[in-house]
Each structure stands twice: as C-alpha cells, then as structure tokens.
C-alpha cells in the first residue's frame, strides 16, 4: 500500500506555515509566553483560525465546514507545533470531533457551525488526576443526567464555552462552562504556550453525546503526535543551521564527527516519527486494520523524538541555548508537556505490546 500527502495537503501545510511566520512569529509567541497572567488566547490569531478555515477542517459541509479528514488537521498541527503557537485551536477542534463523531444530528447542527466559525471555544476535560487515557481514567460519574468529578490538566478551560468530558463507561458528555456546579481553577505549568486548569463538576447538568471516548482519544493522540513532530523537526533544523555557523578551534562545530553523527541519528528518528504520525491520521481516516497500532506507534515515537530533539537543540546551541532570551526553551517545554499528554512513550509501548501479544 502506498501512502503520501496529496498536493492539496502539502499546499495547506505550506500556507499555514507561511501565514504563521508572517503574522504570528517568535515575537508574538514570546509576548503570550511572558504574559503569565494572560489567558493565552490571542484574539487576532483566533480570528485568523476562523477566517482561514483551520477550525472547519473536519466539520461536515452541511454544517459550514470543509468536510475533510483528520490527516488534513494533522498537517495543520505539525505547523502549529513547529512554531510553538499558543491558543485553544487543538482542544476546540478535538471538541468538534467529539460532537461530529458521537453527537446527534441536532447536537451537530447546534454546535458544529459555531466551531467552524470560531464562535465557541471547546476544551477536553475527560481525565482525572492520575488516571490513564482510557475509560478507566475518566473524570466524572453520572447521576440523573448530572456529572460530578474533577478533570486535571484541562487546556484553556478559563476561556472555554463548553467542556467535553467522560464517564467510566466510555460515554462522552457536553457540559457548558456556565452550567451550575462548574468550577475552573487555573494551574501553573512548565509550558506557557498553553494555559492549564483543574475543572470540577458538582452535579452539573450535562448533555450525553454518545459512547465513543476511544475515538476521541485516538484523534487527540494523533494530533498531539503531529504537533510534537513539528516541534522536533523545527528544533533539529534550527540546530543544524546554527552549528554550521558556530565555530570552535577555527571550524564550524557541525563539522565535528561526534555532533554530525548525533544530528544524523536525530534526523532519521524525526523522519520516522513524521511518517508515523501522518500515517496514523491516514489510518484512522480510511479505517485501516492497523489503525489502533499506528496511533500507539505515532504517539510513542513522537513523544520520544521531540524530547530528544529539543534537548539536543539546547545542548548543541551552547551557552545561548540555556538563556531565557533564546526561543529554544519554548520548544523544549512544549515538548515536555506534550510528551505526557494523551500518554507518554512508555504507556503507548505497553499498549502496543498488549495488542501484539494478544
């Protein structure tokens, strides 16, 4: 079987990268990063997400969307990670996916046009503190159509209009942020390219979407993997460029064998992770028989390689790589957070082993 991005998907990735480089580059990212008290949700960037159609990618055409697939979202996620872009794009498109996958036609008609137009921000509040990324780790319990429980590490909860959450039977629920009993407490984090919070539901009225937590997690793992490989490729590219110019003993440090070999190994690892992350999106889109395995491979490889590539960037940039003034720490900290989001490499390897041995 042959798999590759289409010309349209390559053009989409190029367009997103060019737009971000022109309109939301390192200076704008740093402004969000250093505004610790801010909500991390730049209004102009969100407006662009709506106008460029980046929120409407998988929304069906009948609900004002583009009707494309997860692979097209993955292309955008790679560009998002490469530039360490802040904002609630990822949790909102994942919330839209939950409604598209599990919601009724009435729920889809109510919410998906708003998602596509950027009129709402959604967030994923499915996992309790210490829980894993299965139904067993679900945040909430249900009683009479209300939910109670606490979700940890919820992205952009403070600006969300509604939350997608889950119960231990694998059902997905939608809770509006203004509903009774919903409490949002912001929490600090290593990575300031996002904003995190703990969300508590106390007998909060909820709307049942359906029984499809696994599908939501699959999409979340794939998109996070693609964000991570975007980080990894950007980190490696910047490291190679710097080490071609930085000199020691009258020679570029990139000409030293030890560094050349290390960076060559990283290039191979990043390339394999890129292919794995894109293939996993394609496998889910097209219902390939190895789709579940592909998701575990993608997130495992992406988590590991982004951690390694960003650590190498700091190391091989020398003294400048350790400073607050250099952007290297944006990528390192984002990679470290996303390494564990939706399961780290070790967790996914364990799941993959269970599948293969079964």
Secondary structure, DSSP 8 states (H G I E B T S, - for coil): ------HHHHHHHHHHHHHHHHHS-HHHHHHHHH-TTS-S--HHHHHHHHHTTTTSSSS-GGGTS----HHHHHHHHHHHHHTT--SSHHHHHHHHHHHHHH--HHHHHHHHHHHHHT---EEE--B-TT--SSGGGBSEEEETTEEEEEEEEEETGGG-SEEEEEBTTS-EEEEETTSTTEEEEEE--S-TTS-EEEEEEEEEE-EEEES-HHHHHHHHHHHHHHHHHHHHHHHHHHHHHHHHH-EETTEEGGGSHHHHHHHHHHHHHHHHHHHHHHHHHHHHHHT-TTHHHHHHHHHHHHHHHHHHHHHHHHHHTGGGGGSTTSTHHHHHHHHHHHHHTT--HHHHHHHHHHHHH-
